[in-house]
Amino acid sequence: MHKTKILTVDDDPDILDVLELTLSEYYQVFQARDGKSGLEMVHQKTPDLIICDYMMPVMNGREFCKAVKKDLLLRHIPLIMLTGKGEVHDRIGGIEAGADDYIVKPFDPGELLVRIKSILKRTVSTLDANPLSHLPGNTSIMEEFQRCIDSGKIFAVSYADLDKFKAYNDKYGFEKGDEVIRELARILIKVVPDKGGPNAFIGHIGGDDMVFIVENDVTDEVCREVIREFNAKAPSFYSPEDRKAGYIISKDRQGKEQKFGLLSLSIGVVSNSVQKITHVAQISEIGAELKKYAKGFEKSNFVRDKRQK
């Protein structure tokens, strides 16, 4: 069973000890002594909640909070700021930086636990996101598909799917596999809004399946850039030995050992520029067909549906 992860960031070892004693019975607790190391820990552990002090060396709480909240993959994480008694400007600064709540030191352990429980419940109930990437989930994706259809305009929906991912998971384990999925999400977050404009959309269907929507006339350019970025990153997911060999030994779906090349990315582009689309199910069905076809090329690529109907 998943145990909620909480990251505590404070340069005072006594405060960290109190937090550890208060939280460890109910949560998995990680610690950092300053904002910079705390930010590194956020990327490594992806906590469900963060508690940080306002006054810290290297990177203070305000700077730390801003860094977390500007990252699309991290901004959903609720953050509680610890402030000194009577330090109103600290509380204001924390809230302005994006803190979700604050608590004054010295704090009552019981009150802190109640605050944490409340904020976690609120976060879960309001967040429609994939739990791994924290990109918009299936509800938002279906709503965006319907918005595209209702607009009456030309649209293009791109389905992105990793190739040879099962073999990679079997060889390296699910934690490394999750890192690959998060990296793909980061690539999409970097490329899609930059090339696709302010109305671009990115969603995570589940597993290694993601989707993005940009204007039809820039979709090919976006697909090429996403593939270029992924191909450049893919070798780093492997050990030096496997990277040098260019393949891994893993089992296929029948349980037989065989060689699998390095991870690649297939993208299927569904557009109403070549056929009429009136239902969200059509988008999903055509997308699945195109991804299957794209995977047959055994390398990163994208394909469009050019069938006139």
C-alpha positions, 0 to 999 in steps of 0.5 A, a space after each residue: 500500500 502506498 504510504 504518503 510521502 512528506 518532505 521536511 526542509 529546515 536548517 534547524 536539526 531540532 525542528 527536523 527531529 520534532 517533525 520526524 517524531 510527529 509524522 513518521 508514525 503516519 507518513 514516510 518522511 524525508 528530510 533536507 537541510 536547505 532549500 537547494 538540497 530540498 529542491 533536489 529531493 523533490 525531484 528525486 522523491 516526488 513527495 505528496 506534501 512539503 513542509 519547509 521553513 521560511 528562513 533557510 540558507 542557500 535558498 530560502 523558503 520563498 525561493 524554494 516555494 517559487 521554484 516548486 510552483 513554477 514546475 508543471 510536474 511539481 506545482 500540484 504538491 501542497 506546501 506548508 510554510 513554517 514561520 516565526 511567531 509574529 513574523 507577518 511578512 514571512 507569512 505574506 511572503 510565503 503565500 505570495 510565493 505559492 504556499 498553500 498553508 502556513 503554521 507558526 513555530 513553535 507549533 502544536 503537533 496535533 494541529 500540524 497533523 490536522 492541517 496535513 490531513 485536511 490539505 491532503 484530502 483537499 488536494 486529492 479531491 480537486 486534482 484531476 491528474 495522473 498520479 505519476 506525471 501529474 499531467 491532466 488525466 482522462 477526464 480532462 482529456 475527454 473534455 478537451 477532445 469534446 471541446 475540439 469537436 464542438 469548436 468546429 475548427 480543424 484540430 490535431 490530436 497526437 498520441 505518444 507511446 513508448 516502444 519496447 517499454 515492457 522489456 525495459 521495465 522487466 530489465 530495469 524495474 518499475 522505478 526506472 520505468 517511472 523515471 522514463 515516463 516522467 522524463 517524457 512528460 517533461 519533454 512534452 511540457 518543454 516542447 509542446 507549449 513552446 512550439 504549440 502556443 498558449 492553447 496547447 494541451 498535454 494529458 496523460 492517459 495512463 502508463 506510457 501513453 500520453 496525448 497532446 493537442 496543438 494547432 494542426 499546421 504546427 503539429 508535424 514540427 512539434 512531433 519532430 521536436 518531441 522525437 528529437 528531444 526523446 532520442 537525445 535523452 533515451 540513451 541516458 536511461 541505460 547502463 553504460 554497458 547496455 548503452 554501448 551495446 545498443 540493446 538489452 536482453 529481456 523476455 518477450 510476451 511469450 517469456 522467451 529471451 531476445 534482444 530489444 533495441 533502446 527505447 523509442 517513441 511512436 506518435 499517431 496524429 488524428 486530425 479532422 482535416 482529412 475526415 469528419 470526427 463527431 465523437 470522442 470515441 473516434 479520436 481514441 479508435 483512430 489514435 490506437 490504430 495509428 500508434 500500432 502502425 507507427 510501432 511497426 517502424 522499430 524507431 521513433 517516428 510519427 504518422 498521420 491518418 491520411 485516409 479520406 472518409 
